[in-house]
Amino acid sequence: YHRGHYKIARDTLDLSLKLNPKRWASWQNLGLAFSKLDDVDRATNSFINYFQYSTNKHTAKRKLYHWANDSNLSLKKAAINAIQQLGI
């Protein structure tokens, strides 16, 4: 992901979540990868799962609001959608 290999990151994180579907960090990173691939719907769903499985809701909420102000339009849309759907 950090090297710009978003499709590889997406596929690897997907496999990771098959092993542990409640791992919040993988959902967070998957959402970020989907946003880089301009897949707002899947990024939104990933961010919703990220928040729901997060062990620290305050930090997860703060990150979502931070991303809602990002310059990356896909990331911004996905974060706003997740915030609205979660009602936070």
Backbone as a printed PyTorch tensor [residue, N CA C, xyz], in Angstrom:
tensor([[[  0.8230,  -1.1970,   0.0000],
         [  0.0000,   0.0000,   0.0000],
         [  0.8640,   1.2570,   0.0000]],

        [[  1.8300,   1.3190,   0.8880],
         [  2.6670,   2.5200,   1.0080],
         [  3.5600,   2.7430,  -0.2170]],

        [[  3.7460,   1.7120,  -1.0160],
         [  4.5500,   1.8370,  -2.2300],
         [  3.6950,   2.0520,  -3.4680]],

        [[  2.3860,   2.2150,  -3.2550],
         [  1.4940,   2.4750,  -4.3740],
         [  0.9490,   1.2340,  -5.0600]],

        [[  1.1430,   0.0730,  -4.4770],
         [  0.6440,  -1.1810,  -5.0470],
         [ -0.7300,  -1.4830,  -4.4570]],

        [[ -1.7140,  -0.7130,  -4.8720],
         [ -3.0330,  -0.7590,  -4.2430],
         [ -3.8000,  -2.0380,  -4.5450]],

        [[ -3.6670,  -2.5650,  -5.7430],
         [ -4.3640,  -3.8150,  -6.0740],
         [ -3.7700,  -4.9900,  -5.2980]],

        [[ -2.4650,  -5.0200,  -5.1750],
         [ -1.8170,  -6.0820,  -4.3930],
         [ -2.2140,  -5.9500,  -2.9230]],

        [[ -2.2170,  -4.7350,  -2.4220],
         [ -2.6230,  -4.4910,  -1.0300],
         [ -4.0660,  -4.9470,  -0.8200]],

        [[ -4.9330,  -4.5970,  -1.7580],
         [ -6.3420,  -4.9920,  -1.6610],
         [ -6.4700,  -6.5110,  -1.5830]],

        [[ -5.7780,  -7.2040,  -2.4590],
         [ -5.8650,  -8.6620,  -2.5030],
         [ -5.2860,  -9.3010,  -1.2410]],

        [[ -4.1720,  -8.7790,  -0.7620],
         [ -3.5370,  -9.3040,   0.4470],
         [ -4.4090,  -9.0600,   1.6720]],

        [[ -4.9720,  -7.8670,   1.7700],
         [ -5.8440,  -7.5570,   2.9040],
         [ -7.1170,  -8.3860,   2.8660]],

        [[ -7.6140,  -8.6420,   1.6790],
         [ -8.7940,  -9.4950,   1.5420],
         [ -8.5080, -10.8920,   2.0810]],

        [[ -7.3410, -11.4270,   1.7580],
         [ -6.9470, -12.7370,   2.2860],
         [ -6.7910, -12.6920,   3.8090]],

        [[ -6.2180, -11.6260,   4.2940],
         [ -6.0430, -11.4550,   5.7350],
         [ -7.3890, -11.4780,   6.4570]],

        [[ -8.3790, -10.8320,   5.8620],
         [ -9.7010, -10.7640,   6.4860],
         [-10.4490, -12.0930,   6.4100]],

        [[-10.0710, -12.9340,   5.4820],
         [-10.6670, -14.2780,   5.4500],
         [-10.1880, -15.0920,   6.6540]],

        [[ -8.9760, -14.8270,   7.1030],
         [ -8.4400, -15.5070,   8.2760],
         [ -8.9690, -14.9080,   9.5740]],

        [[ -9.1360, -13.5990,   9.5890],
         [ -9.6060, -12.9070,  10.7910],
         [-10.5180, -11.7490,  10.3750]],

        [[-11.8020, -12.0210,  10.1780],
         [-12.7140, -10.9990,   9.6460],
         [-13.0160,  -9.8510,  10.6040]],

        [[-12.5640,  -9.9340,  11.8330],
         [-12.8230,  -8.8610,  12.7940],
         [-11.5850,  -8.0020,  13.0690]],

        [[-10.5720,  -8.1300,  12.2380],
         [ -9.3370,  -7.3610,  12.4500],
         [ -9.5310,  -5.9500,  11.9160]],

        [[ -9.7260,  -5.0240,  12.8330],
         [-10.0680,  -3.6520,  12.4540],
         [ -8.9800,  -2.9890,  11.6080]],

        [[ -7.7260,  -3.2610,  11.8900],
         [ -6.6310,  -2.6150,  11.1440],
         [ -6.6540,  -3.0200,   9.6740]],

        [[ -7.0060,  -4.2630,   9.4050],
         [ -7.1000,  -4.7010,   8.0100],
         [ -8.2570,  -4.0130,   7.3020]],

        [[ -9.3760,  -3.8390,   8.0090],
         [-10.5100,  -3.1200,   7.4000],
         [-10.1280,  -1.6710,   7.1050]],

        [[ -9.4030,  -1.0520,   8.0170],
         [ -8.9600,   0.3290,   7.8100],
         [ -8.0830,   0.4220,   6.5600]],

        [[ -7.0780,  -0.4310,   6.4870],
         [ -6.1540,  -0.3900,   5.3560],
         [ -6.8280,  -0.7850,   4.0480]],

        [[ -7.7750,  -1.7150,   4.1140],
         [ -8.5190,  -2.0900,   2.9120],
         [ -9.3330,  -0.8940,   2.4020]],

        [[ -9.9520,  -0.1610,   3.3120],
         [-10.6820,   1.0420,   2.9200],
         [ -9.7780,   2.0640,   2.2570]],

        [[ -8.5840,   2.2270,   2.7950],
         [ -7.6280,   3.1630,   2.1990],
         [ -7.2110,   2.7010,   0.8070]],

        [[ -6.9790,   1.3980,   0.6580],
         [ -6.6040,   0.8650,  -0.6610],
         [ -7.7410,   1.0590,  -1.6600]],

        [[ -8.9750,   0.7400,  -1.2510],
         [-10.1170,   0.9390,  -2.1470],
         [-10.2700,   2.4080,  -2.5280]],

        [[-10.0160,   3.3030,  -1.5940],
         [-10.1470,   4.7280,  -1.9270],
         [ -9.1030,   5.1430,  -2.9580]],

        [[ -7.9130,   4.5740,  -2.8800],
         [ -6.8760,   4.8680,  -3.8820],
         [ -7.2380,   4.2910,  -5.2460]],

        [[ -8.0610,   3.2340,  -5.2380],
         [ -8.5200,   2.6220,  -6.4910],
         [ -9.8450,   3.2350,  -6.9570]],

        [[-10.2730,   4.3080,  -6.3040],
         [-11.5170,   5.0290,  -6.6310],
         [-12.7650,   4.1580,  -6.5250]],

        [[-12.7440,   3.2080,  -5.6110],
         [-13.9060,   2.3550,  -5.3580],
         [-14.5510,   2.8300,  -4.0510]],

        [[-15.3630,   3.8740,  -4.1740],
         [-15.9460,   4.5410,  -3.0030],
         [-16.8750,   3.6140,  -2.2250]],

        [[-17.6760,   2.8230,  -2.9160],
         [-18.6210,   1.9390,  -2.2210],
         [-17.8940,   0.9150,  -1.3490]],

        [[-16.8850,   0.2870,  -1.8870],
         [-16.1490,  -0.7070,  -1.1010],
         [-15.3140,  -0.0520,  -0.0140]],

        [[-14.7930,   1.1280,  -0.2830],
         [-14.0610,   1.8630,   0.7530],
         [-15.0110,   2.2110,   1.9010]],

        [[-16.2170,   2.6530,   1.5540],
         [-17.2160,   2.9850,   2.5720],
         [-17.5160,   1.7690,   3.4410]],

        [[-17.8010,   0.6380,   2.8150],
         [-18.1070,  -0.5820,   3.5720],
         [-16.9290,  -1.0110,   4.4420]],

        [[-15.7300,  -0.8500,   3.9360],
         [-14.5420,  -1.1970,   4.7210],
         [-14.4120,  -0.2810,   5.9310]],

        [[-14.6710,   1.0060,   5.7430],
         [-14.5840,   1.9440,   6.8640],
         [-15.6710,   1.6900,   7.8990]],

        [[-16.8370,   1.2690,   7.4620],
         [-17.9030,   0.9050,   8.4070],
         [-17.4520,  -0.2850,   9.2510]],

        [[-16.9020,  -1.2940,   8.6020],
         [-16.3880,  -2.4530,   9.3450],
         [-15.2330,  -2.0560,  10.2480]],

        [[-14.3670,  -1.1830,   9.7660],
         [-13.2570,  -0.6740,  10.5790],
         [-13.7980,  -0.0900,  11.8840]],

        [[-14.7930,   0.7650,  11.7760],
         [-15.3460,   1.3990,  12.9670],
         [-16.0230,   0.3690,  13.8760]],

        [[-16.8120,  -0.5060,  13.2840],
         [-17.5580,  -1.4810,  14.0810],
         [-16.6430,  -2.4460,  14.8370]],

        [[-15.5290,  -2.8330,  14.2400],
         [-14.6220,  -3.7730,  14.8920],
         [-13.5270,  -3.0870,  15.7050]],

        [[-13.4350,  -1.7820,  15.6080],
         [-12.4000,  -1.0450,  16.3190],
         [-12.5470,  -1.2130,  17.8330]],

        [[-11.4250,  -1.3390,  18.4900],
         [-11.4290,  -1.4350,  19.9460],
         [-11.3830,  -0.0560,  20.5930]],

        [[-11.1460,   0.9680,  19.7980],
         [-11.1120,   2.3370,  20.3060],
         [-11.9830,   3.2000,  19.3900]],

        [[-13.2490,   3.2940,  19.7210],
         [-14.2110,   4.0090,  18.8800],
         [-13.8620,   5.4860,  18.7500]],

        [[-13.3240,   6.0790,  19.8010],
         [-12.9650,   7.4990,  19.7480],
         [-11.9070,   7.7580,  18.6680]],

        [[-10.8820,   6.9280,  18.6460],
         [ -9.8210,   7.0760,  17.6460],
         [-10.3530,   6.7910,  16.2440]],

        [[-11.1720,   5.7580,  16.1050],
         [-11.7360,   5.4170,  14.7920],
         [-12.6070,   6.5550,  14.2760]],

        [[-13.4120,   7.1220,  15.1380],
         [-14.2680,   8.2490,  14.7460],
         [-13.4150,   9.4470,  14.3280]],

        [[-12.3700,   9.7140,  15.0950],
         [-11.4780,  10.8360,  14.7750],
         [-10.8180,  10.6330,  13.4120]],

        [[-10.4000,   9.3940,  13.1070],
         [ -9.7860,   9.1100,  11.8010],
         [-10.7930,   9.3120,  10.6710]],

        [[-12.0050,   8.8250,  10.8630],
         [-13.0310,   9.0010,   9.8270],
         [-13.2660,  10.4840,   9.5460]],

        [[-13.3450,  11.2940,  10.5970],
         [-13.5440,  12.7250,  10.3990],
         [-12.3290,  13.3840,   9.7510]],

        [[-11.1450,  12.8830,  10.0710],
         [ -9.9300,  13.3900,   9.4240],
         [ -9.9570,  13.0790,   7.9260]],

        [[-10.3200,  11.8370,   7.5810],
         [-10.3910,  11.4440,   6.1770],
         [-11.4940,  12.1900,   5.4400]],

        [[-12.5500,  12.5800,   6.1340],
         [-13.6540,  13.3170,   5.5160],
         [-13.2060,  14.6980,   5.0570]],

        [[-12.0380,  15.1380,   5.5040],
         [-11.4870,  16.4300,   5.0900],
         [-10.2510,  16.2760,   4.2240]],

        [[-10.0150,  15.0760,   3.7140],
         [ -8.8240,  14.7970,   2.9160],
         [ -8.9660,  15.3720,   1.5100]],

        [[ -7.8370,  15.6010,   0.8570],
         [ -7.8570,  16.1220,  -0.5110],
         [ -8.1740,  15.0330,  -1.5400]],

        [[ -7.9870,  13.7620,  -1.1750],
         [ -8.3410,  12.6420,  -2.0560],
         [ -9.8640,  12.5310,  -2.0630]],

        [[-10.4740,  12.8180,  -3.1900],
         [-11.9320,  12.8730,  -3.2790],
         [-12.5990,  11.5440,  -2.9440]],

        [[-12.0380,  10.4330,  -3.3900],
         [-12.6140,   9.1170,  -3.0910],
         [-12.5550,   8.8130,  -1.5990]],

        [[-11.4380,   9.1300,  -0.9760],
         [-11.2960,   8.9280,   0.4600],
         [-12.2950,   9.7970,   1.2150]],

        [[-12.3920,  11.0280,   0.7980],
         [-13.3190,  11.9730,   1.4310],
         [-14.7650,  11.4650,   1.3330]],

        [[-15.1820,  11.0670,   0.1390],
         [-16.5500,  10.5740,  -0.0610],
         [-16.8190,   9.3280,   0.7740]],

        [[-15.8740,   8.3920,   0.7750],
         [-16.0580,   7.1450,   1.5190],
         [-16.1710,   7.4130,   3.0180]],

        [[-15.3410,   8.3000,   3.5220],
         [-15.3860,   8.6180,   4.9550],
         [-16.7030,   9.2960,   5.3140]],

        [[-17.1360,  10.2380,   4.4920],
         [-18.4130,  10.9210,   4.7440],
         [-19.5650,   9.9270,   4.6920]],

        [[-19.5610,   9.0530,   3.7060],
         [-20.6080,   8.0300,   3.6010],
         [-20.6270,   7.1360,   4.8390]],

        [[-19.4540,   6.7150,   5.2950],
         [-19.3640,   5.8430,   6.4740],
         [-19.8910,   6.5700,   7.7120]],

        [[-19.4990,   7.8150,   7.8790],
         [-19.9570,   8.6200,   9.0220],
         [-21.4790,   8.7150,   9.0120]],

        [[-22.0340,   8.9920,   7.8520],
         [-23.4920,   9.1240,   7.7430],
         [-24.1940,   7.8000,   8.0080]],

        [[-23.6940,   6.7150,   7.4400],
         [-24.3280,   5.4170,   7.6190],
         [-24.2060,   4.9120,   9.0520]],

        [[-23.1010,   5.2490,   9.7070],
         [-22.9090,   4.8570,  11.0970],
         [-23.6700,   5.7650,  12.0650]],

        [[-24.0390,   6.9400,  11.6080],
         [-24.7380,   7.8940,  12.4510],
         [-23.8580,   8.4590,  13.5610]],

        [[-22.5960,   8.7140,  13.2140],
         [-21.6640,   9.2460,  14.2130],
         [-21.2380,  10.6660,  13.8740]]])
